[in-house]
Amino acid sequence: MKIRRWASTVTAVAVLGLSTITGATAASAQEAAPTGYVALGDSYSLGVGAGDYESGDCKRSANAYPQLWKAANSPSSFDFTACSGARTGDVISGQLGPLNDSTGLVSISVGGNDAGFADAMSTCVLQGESACLTRIQEARDYIANTLPGKLDTVYDAISDKAPSAKVVVLGYPRMYKLGGSCSVGLSEKSREAINGAADDLNDVTAKRAADHGFGFGDVRPAFTGHEICSGDEWLHSVTLPVDESYHPTAEGQSGAYLPTLESLA
């Protein structure tokens, strides 16, 4: 009986000790889990068009979806390096510094400037339908043939610098509701071509993101019914200041971009 009772005691102590060690290990792993958030990208990421900007050339908005996500989730650290006008090369050369092993979440939208979004929209507004259709086709050719490699380079760099991070790539909305309430401005063919280029950009970005194991946040469903010419726009048309033209409003950031990020983060 004594031997049996002693063996039972030893077993209980061993099990208790193992549980304590296992619990401590789990707690330690939980404490060490990467929880920092880094927001990369272009003007759609930093909230141009949403108002309430910080000082500086990048024009980061307090109403941008990264700021809203940070306020709601309190990450252990937050770095907002997105900048207006950024192309893929700008992200690599100037935005990746905060990424490291403790980064748990990265968000990014990039590619629109590489494809010449601003120039294409200026052409469409100022030079008429024929020039618009030609310029948009040039952008679509770039998206199909050149942009995939540019995105691969950015995504590889993010993975290298933040190997433990969940990466969410955010897409772009369609600009126009076709057959909508706009009676003046661009022709319907021009609006259709611009929407088609946005679809191409999203399709290419989604494929490259998936091939890198990243999540892709398609904001087009959330913007449906809120495009330009919808009567309930979450996107600016031509406006002042000019750089806010064709960018999401504060409602577009909070009503479309933020919930899309939240669904994947």
C-alpha positions, 0 to 999 in steps of 0.5 A, a space after each residue: 500500500 505504501 509503495 502504491 501510494 508513493 507511486 501515485 504521489 510521484 505520478 501526480 507531482 509529475 503530471 502537475 509539474 508537466 502541466 505547470 511547465 506546459 502552462 508556462 510555455 504557453 503563456 510565454 509563447 503568448 507573450 512572445 506572439 508578434 502583435 505589432 501593426 505596420 500600415 504600408 502603401 499609397 494614398 488609398 492607405 493613408 486616407 487622402 480624401 478623408 480629411 483631418 491630415 497630419 503635417 507633412 508631405 504624405 498627408 496621412 489622415 486620422 480617418 484612414 483605415 489603419 488609424 481606425 483599426 489601431 484605435 479599435 484594436 490597440 496593437 502593441 506597436 503601430 507604424 504608419 509609413 504609407 505615403 501619397 503617390 507611393 509606387 512599389 519601388 517607394 514602398 521598398 525604399 522608404 516604408 519597410 523600416 519598421 517591419 521585424 519579427 514582432 510585426 503581427 499584421 501588415 496592411 498595404 494597397 499599392 499598384 495604382 500609381 505604378 499603373 499611372 492612375 493619376 495621369 490616366 484620370 487627368 487624361 480622361 477628364 481633360 482630353 475627351 473620350 478617345 484619349 481616355 480610352 487610349 490611356 486606360 488601355 495603356 494602363 491595362 497593358 501595364 497591369 497585365 504585363 509589368 505590374 505582377 513582377 513589381 508586386 512580387 518584389 514588394 511582397 517578397 520584401 515584406 515576407 523577408 522582413 516580417 516573416 511572422 506577420 499576417 499580410 492583408 493586401 487591400 484592393 481598389 474600388 470601381 470608380 463609377 456606377 454605370 448608368 448612374 445619376 451623373 448627367 455631365 462629365 465623362 462619357 459612359 464608355 470612359 467610365 466603363 473603361 476606368 471600371 474595367 481597369 480597376 477590375 484588372 488591377 484587383 484581379 492581378 493584385 489578388 492573384 499575386 497576394 494569394 501566391 504569396 500566402 497573403 490575404 486579399 481584401 476586395 473593397 468593391 462589394 463594400 463600395 457598391 452603391 457608393 460609387 461616383 454617380 450613385 447618389 450616395 458617393 463614398 468617393 470624390 469626383 473632381 474636387 478641390 484640393 485636386 489631389 483628393 479627386 478620385 479618392 475615398 471619403 471618410 465614409 469610404 475609409 470607415 465603411 468599406 476599407 476598415 471592415 474589409 481589413 477587419 474581416 481578414 486581420 
